[in-house]
């Protein structure tokens, strides 16, 4: 369904669609994966805007300008307390809880229903802007929400958890300073090692190896499932950061897989796909057809 996922109106539409179209009028899996620059709080009507900033002090690091294919430096000023609050309101767990409360109250959750939210931690070089930054504060809030949801679902033999995923190319990750450069170098190491996974492959592994087929979830000390285990192997991280000081605009193709990064980015928007004739005319606006 196409709409504002944060809004009560869309939640109501989804619930009605579940009742009308899903077997027994229920669902057994809810994936919560939202990245957004803003969210309107349904209780207050206030619109909050998220930011990508470090917390406590400014941050200076090597970066990749993907539009110009230039390795440069970036400096980001520290977030204000209001920045942190707003980012948590947008990207934290409040809306996840509202979704689960709405679905539970409407009686559309199957016995044993599961819900998972996706997160990321990454290597230490990205922590000032990610794990320890405003987005990291929001992810901490997401994990806390997951624990509260889990306590409710356990009464119905269900569960809620956060999956810490591998670095991949998404519209959201491409907007985070430092991350595109890291991902380009990571791809260059993981692809020859045979451990590279895209978005689909890693989630297939989550479903097949942990969530279903009678398998049990494997949690870390913080109660999170770790799909970044292949990325964070010491030998993989060492290989990436051995070349980190050497990478420049001139050596990017030597040490990084910018072509692979760019290809993944374009495919997110429907470009660079085999078998598509992009010279053919197409309708810019197409109606959403009810299947």
N, C-alpha and C positions, 0 to 999 in steps of 0.2 A: 504494500500500500504506500502511496506517496503522500507525505504530509509532514507536519511538525511533530516529530516523535516525542517531544517534551510536553505536548499539549494534552489536556484531559479529553479534548474532542477526538483526537486520533486514538487514544486508548479505548474510548467507547466504541469507535468504529471497528477497531481490531477485535474487541470482545464480541461484538455482534457478528462479525465475519467468522470467528471461531465457532460460535454457537450454530451458525447456519451451515458451515461448510466442512468443518473438521470431523473426523470419526468420533461419535459420541459427544460432539460439541466440546471437546477438550484438547489440550496440547500437553506434551510430556517433556518438551525442551524449549527453553527460552535463552537465546544468546543475546547478551547485552553488549553491544559494540557501537559506541557513539563518539564521534569527535566533532566538536562544533565550536564556532567562535562566540556564540551567544546562546542564552537560554532565558526565557521568561518564566519566573517563578509563578506557578498557578495559584499559589495562596496569597501572594502579595501583589502580583501584577508587575513587579519590577523586572526589568531586563538586565541581566548580568553579562559582561563580556570577559571572556577568558584571554589570558596573555601567556606568552612563553618567555619567562624571565627567571634569572637566578634569584635566590632568596638570601638576604644577609649582606651580600657584597656583589660588586660588578664581576663580570666574567669575560675573560679574553682568551680566545682559542683559534686554532686553525679551522678553516671552513672551506666549503666548496660552493661556489656560485654555479648552480646547475644550468642556469639560463645561458651563461657565457662560457661555461667550462673553464672556470678560473679558480685556482686555489688561492685563497686570501685569508686575511685575519678578520675576526669579528669581535666586537666588544658590545656587551649587553649590560645595561644598567640594572641595578637591583630592583626587585619588585617592592611596592609599598604593601602594607598590611591589607589595604583595600584590593589590590591586585590579587593577592593570595585568596582572600575571601571570595572574590568574584569568580576566580578560576575554579575553586572548589565547588561553588554553586553550579557552574556549568558542567565541569568534567568529573565531579565527584560522584558519590553513590546515591544521592538523594532521589534522583529520577529513577534509578534502578529499583529502589525500594517502592516508589510510587507505582511503577509498572507491576511489580509483584503483588503489592497490596490490591491493586485494581483487579488483576487476574484471579487472585485468591478469593476476593469478595464476590466476584461474579460467578464463582464455581466452575471455572473453565480449566483448572489445573488437574491433570490426571494424578492418581495416586502414584507416588514415587517420582513426580516431576522433578527435573533438574534445571538449574539455571547457572550459566557461566558468564563471567565478564572478562574481557581481554585486557591485558596490561603489558607493561614493558619495564625492564630495569636497565639493561645495557651495561657497557663497560664503564669503568671509573672516569674516563675522559669525558663522558657525556653527562655525568651525574650533576654538575653544577646547573646545567640547563634542564635536565630531565629528572632524575631520581630525587635530587635535593632542591629542585626548582619549583615553580608554581604548579607545573603539571604533576610533579611528584607528590606534592601536598594533596592534590586532587585524587591521585591514585591511592594514597594512604586512606583517604576518606572512603574511596570505593571499596577497599578491603574491609574496612570497619562495617560498611553497609552489608557486604557479603556475609559477614559473621552473623549479623542480625537476621538476615533473610534465611540463612542456613538453619538457625534455631527454630524458625517457624516451619520451614519445609520438613524438617526432621520429624515433626509430629505427624506428617503424612508419608513417611518413609522416603522423602525426597532429600535434596541437598543443593547447596549453593556454594560456589567457590570462584576464585580468581585464577585465571591461567596466565602466567607470565610467558609471553610468546617471543619468538625469534625476531630479529630485525628484518623487516621486509619493506618494500617500496609501496607506500600508500600516499594518498593526498595529504594525510595528516603528518606522517613522518617526514615527508619532503619539506615541510615548512619549519622543521626544528633545526636551528643552527647546529653545525658540527655533524649531525646524524647522517646527512647524505654522503659526506666524505668517508665517514666510518663504514657505512654500508657498502660503498664502492670498493673499499679495501677488503672488507669482509667477504664479499662475493668472490673476489680474486683468489682468496684462500680456500673458501669452503667448496667452491665448484670443483676444482681439481681433487680435493679430498673426498669428493663424493658424498658430502654431508649437507649440501645446500638444499634448503626447502623454501618454496614459495608459500603464499598465503594458503592455498588449497592443500598443499602437501602436509603442512604442519598441523592443520586442523583435522585432516584425515587421520593423522597419527594420534591426535588427542582422542578422537572418537573411537578409533579402532583399538588402540593399545591401552587406553585407560578408562574411558567412560562406558564403553559397551563391550560386547563379546565376553561378558562375565569377568572382566578385568576390574581391579581395584585402583582407585586414584592413588598416585604417589605424591605426597605433600612434602614441602621443605619445612624448615623449623618455624616459619611464619604462617604455615597452613596454606601455602600456595602451590598449585601445580606448575611445574617448570618445563615448558616446551623450548626454553632457550638453552637447554643442556648441551646440545651439539655446538651451538654458537660459543658458549662460554667455556668449552674445553680449554685447558691451559695452553695446549700446543696451538690451537687456533688463535687464541688471543695474543700469544707471543708472536706468532707470524704476522699478525696485523700491526702490532705496535713496534715490531722491529723495523718496519718500513715507514711508520708514521712520521718520523723526523725527516725522512728522505723525500716525501711526496711533495711535489710542486706542480704548477701548471704544466711544465714541460715533461714531468715524469709521471703524470697522472695515469696515462695509459699503460705505463710499465708496471706500476704497483697497484693500480686499481682497475676495476671492471666498470668503467663509466658507461660503456656501450650497453652492458647488461642492465645497469641501473636505469639508463635513459629508456631502454626498450620496455622495461617493466612499468615505468612511469607513464609512457605513452599508451600502453595497453589498458591502464586504469581508466582512460578516457575514450577507449574504443579505437585508438589509432595504432598503426604498425601491425595489424593483424593479417595473417596470410589468408588469401581467398576473398578479401574485401576489395572491391574496385572503388577507390575513394574519388574517382573522377565522375562517377555516376551521380546524377541529381537525387536528392532525398528530401523528404519532408522534414522541416526543422521541428515542427510541433506535431507530435503524434498523440492521439488520445490513448488513455490507459483502458485497455479492453478487459472486461471482466471475463476471465476464463471459465 
